[in-house]
Amino acid sequence: MPAKVGAVKVVAISSSSIFNIGDVYNMSPSAMVKTFAGGGSFNTGNGIRINLNNSTTYVNDNEAIDQSFINS
């Protein structure tokens, strides 16, 4: 089915992004990320107070590859 598209503004496209205008059958972005964060790193909300004094995150990851990734 044809699509009519007006103005398009692209702010950013990263490595796992998909940008398409028009008819699409299947879109499947894929990415792998490993995140290490200390206490209070992912807190969200209004008026949050965090007192961690000296916070340290120790990471011991002996695996070179955690899971295979095939981009098709």
C-alpha positions in Angstrom: 0.0 0.0 0.0 1.5 3.4 -0.9 2.4 5.7 1.9 2.3 9.5 1.9 5.0 11.0 4.1 5.3 14.6 5.1 8.3 16.3 6.6 10.9 14.0 8.2 13.4 15.1 10.8 16.2 12.7 11.8 18.0 13.6 15.0 20.4 10.7 15.4 21.0 7.2 14.0 23.1 4.8 15.9 24.5 1.4 15.1 21.3 -0.5 16.1 18.9 2.0 14.5 16.6 1.5 11.5 15.4 4.4 9.3 12.8 3.6 6.7 10.2 5.6 4.8 7.6 3.7 2.9 6.3 0.2 2.9 8.2 -2.3 5.0 7.5 -6.0 5.6 9.9 -6.7 8.5 12.2 -4.5 10.6 14.4 -6.0 13.3 17.2 -3.9 14.7 19.7 -5.8 16.8 22.5 -4.8 19.2 24.5 -6.2 22.1 25.6 -4.2 25.2 27.2 -5.1 28.4 26.7 -2.5 31.2 28.5 -2.2 34.5 27.2 0.4 36.9 27.6 1.1 40.6 25.0 1.8 43.3 22.4 4.4 42.4 23.3 4.5 38.7 19.9 3.9 37.2 17.7 5.8 39.7 15.0 7.9 38.1 12.3 10.3 39.5 11.9 13.6 41.1 13.7 14.6 44.3 15.9 11.5 44.7 18.7 11.8 47.2 21.5 9.3 47.2 24.4 9.1 49.7 26.8 6.4 48.8 30.0 7.9 50.2 32.7 6.0 48.4 31.0 3.7 45.9 33.2 1.3 43.9 32.1 -1.2 41.3 34.3 -4.2 40.9 34.0 -6.2 37.6 35.6 -9.6 37.2 34.5 -10.9 33.7 36.7 -13.7 32.5 34.6 -14.5 29.4 35.9 -12.9 26.2 32.6 -13.6 24.4 29.3 -14.0 26.4 27.0 -14.9 23.6 27.5 -15.3 19.8 25.9 -12.6 17.7 25.0 -13.1 14.0 23.7 -10.0 12.2 21.6 -11.2 9.2 
